[in-house]
Amino acid sequence: MGYPSSYPRASVGTTPNTVNRVESATERLQPRGPDLLFTRMDWTFWTVVAVAVFVAWIYLTSRGQIGEKEALELLRAGAKVVDVRSVREYSQEHLAGVINIPLGSLSDSLPALIPDKESVVLLHCLSGTRSGMARQRLKSLGYANAHNLGSFQRAKTILTKLDRP
């Protein structure tokens, strides 16, 4: 019966009781030869994956957002701004004159607050992701003029420019 692979391995010399060298547990864990190259490649691979995910996230959160100039024109023409963050997020910090309708209750609550489906609705959330989903939901409900304003910071910047002449 052999020993489990977790025991130190011994090199056996010409006589049965002669041990030339016993490999310690830490030596076994150190990468050697091609294993060292694979470890470096593995680290590089995951770095590349992380960067790709970050770039994809930036692209997806900005995709479908209305341009700043167009948003300002629509706001001057009377567009409504809806914050789709949770009530808790909204209570911590919000923009003046903005309606809060959490994403989960948007389909039920928005028609009561904005019954005209031709109204221009600008949506924002914390990062722009939920407002993008809200835009799709409103489009499916028949709100043809629903636009993703993007993140809270972007909405804040645009609304601040609206206040200036």
C-alpha positions in Angstrom: 0.0 0.0 0.0 1.4 3.4 -1.0 1.5 6.6 0.9 -0.9 9.5 0.1 0.5 12.1 -2.3 0.6 14.7 0.5 3.5 12.9 2.1 7.0 14.1 1.3 8.6 12.1 -1.6 12.0 10.6 -1.1 14.6 9.7 -3.7 15.9 6.2 -3.1 19.5 5.4 -3.7 21.1 2.0 -4.5 20.5 0.6 -1.1 17.0 0.4 0.3 17.6 2.6 3.4 19.6 5.4 1.7 17.6 8.5 1.2 19.4 11.1 -1.0 16.9 13.9 -0.5 13.5 14.5 1.0 11.3 17.1 -0.8 9.6 19.4 1.6 6.0 20.6 1.3 7.0 24.1 0.4 9.4 22.9 -2.3 6.5 20.9 -3.9 4.4 24.0 -4.0 7.0 26.1 -5.8 6.4 26.1 -9.6 9.2 24.7 -11.7 9.9 24.9 -15.4 6.8 25.1 -17.6 4.6 25.5 -14.4 6.3 28.9 -13.7 5.5 30.1 -17.2 1.9 29.0 -16.9 1.5 30.9 -13.6 2.7 34.1 -15.2 0.5 33.6 -18.2 -2.5 32.8 -15.9 -1.9 36.1 -14.1 -1.7 38.0 -17.4 -4.8 36.3 -18.7 -6.9 37.3 -15.7 -5.6 40.9 -16.0 -6.6 41.1 -19.6 -10.0 39.6 -18.7 -10.5 42.2 -16.0 -9.6 45.1 -18.3 -12.0 43.7 -21.0 -14.9 43.4 -18.5 -14.3 47.0 -17.3 -14.2 48.3 -20.9 -17.4 46.4 -21.7 -19.1 47.8 -18.6 -18.2 51.4 -19.6 -19.5 50.7 -23.1 -22.8 49.2 -22.0 -23.5 51.8 -19.4 -23.0 54.7 -21.9 -24.8 52.9 -24.7 -28.2 54.4 -25.5 -27.6 57.6 -23.5 -29.0 60.8 -24.9 -26.5 63.5 -25.8 -25.9 66.4 -23.4 -27.0 69.1 -25.9 -30.2 67.2 -26.9 -31.0 66.6 -23.2 -30.6 70.3 -22.4 -33.0 71.2 -25.3 -35.6 68.7 -24.2 -35.3 70.0 -20.6 -35.9 73.6 -21.7 -38.9 72.3 -23.6 -40.4 70.8 -20.4 -39.1 67.2 -20.3 -39.8 65.3 -17.1 -36.8 63.8 -15.2 -37.4 60.5 -13.4 -34.9 59.0 -11.0 -35.3 55.2 -11.0 -33.1 54.5 -8.0 -34.5 53.0 -4.8 -36.4 55.2 -2.3 -33.4 54.7 0.1 -30.9 55.9 -2.5 -33.1 58.8 -3.5 -33.6 59.9 0.2 -29.8 60.0 0.7 -29.2 62.4 -2.2 -31.4 63.6 -5.1 -31.7 66.3 -7.6 -34.3 69.1 -7.2 -37.5 68.8 -9.3 -36.9 65.1 -10.1 -39.6 62.4 -9.7 -38.5 59.2 -7.9 -40.0 56.0 -9.2 -38.0 52.9 -8.4 -37.3 50.6 -11.3 -39.4 47.8 -9.8 -42.6 49.9 -9.7 -42.0 52.0 -12.8 -44.6 50.1 -15.0 -47.3 50.6 -12.4 -46.5 54.1 -11.1 -45.4 56.1 -14.2 -48.7 56.0 -16.1 -50.4 57.6 -13.1 -47.9 60.4 -12.8 -47.2 60.9 -16.6 -50.3 59.6 -18.4 -49.4 61.2 -21.8 -47.3 58.7 -23.6 -46.0 61.4 -25.9 -44.4 63.2 -23.0 -40.6 63.4 -23.0 -39.1 61.5 -20.1 -35.5 61.6 -19.1 -34.4 58.7 -16.9 -31.4 58.5 -14.6 -30.0 56.2 -11.8 -26.7 55.8 -10.0 -24.6 54.4 -12.9 -26.9 54.5 -15.9 -27.6 50.8 -16.1 -31.0 50.8 -14.4 -32.1 53.9 -16.3 -31.2 52.0 -19.5 -33.4 49.2 -18.5 -36.2 51.6 -17.5 -35.9 53.2 -21.0 -36.5 49.8 -22.6 -39.4 49.1 -20.3 -41.1 52.5 -21.1 -40.6 52.0 -24.8 -42.4 48.7 -24.5 -45.2 50.5 -22.6 -45.6 52.9 -25.5 -43.6 55.9 -24.2 -41.9 56.8 -27.5 -39.9 59.7 -26.0 -38.2 58.0 -23.1 -34.4 58.7 -23.0 -31.6 57.4 -20.8 -29.9 60.4 -19.2 -27.3 58.2 -17.6 -25.7 58.3 -14.2 -26.6 60.5 -11.2 -23.4 62.5 -11.7 -24.1 63.0 -15.4 -27.7 64.1 -14.7 -26.5 66.5 -12.0 -24.0 68.0 -14.4 -26.6 68.5 -17.2 -29.3 69.9 -14.8 -26.7 72.3 -13.4 -26.0 73.6 -16.9 -29.7 74.1 -17.4 -29.7 76.5 -14.4 -27.0 78.6 -16.0 -27.8 81.1 -18.8 
